[in-house]
Amino acid sequence: MSVVLALALAAGARDTIGVFGGWGAFRDAEPARCYAIAQPVDPSHRAGFASIATWPGRNVRGQLHVRLSRALGAAPRVTLSIGERRFDLTASGSDAWAPDARTDAAISAAMREGRSMSVEGVDRAGAPFADSYALAGAATAIDAAALACRR
């Protein structure tokens, strides 16, 4: 079983749309949502994941959610990097999101052009860390998830 498929099953995904490179696409009926998801490349960071979701009932498309491999410190600052592009994320605990739909769209567009992305923060002990993701298959998984929620 692929790592991506195992991650989705652990998260309670109901329908597998497909696995594309290191990214998987899945659909849940209740609440209705479709998403592309991947784990960090480094096996020691596998507590984390990055996802791009569509929530048809909420009229939300292309929403980024990152579960970090470590809990953040008291003043959480998280930066997502794809190539030369940098995005400041909103964060709390072990989770981070784009601050708005416009940033979600810019991140998704950058993911389509990039080879890898990293999400950087400082953990509770004050140590910097980065979760890195390969982007091969990300665009296809994002598109497959979006199409599945149109049905």
Order of alpha helices (4+ residues) and beta strands (2+ residues): alpha-beta-beta-beta-beta-beta-beta-beta-beta-alpha-beta-beta-alpha
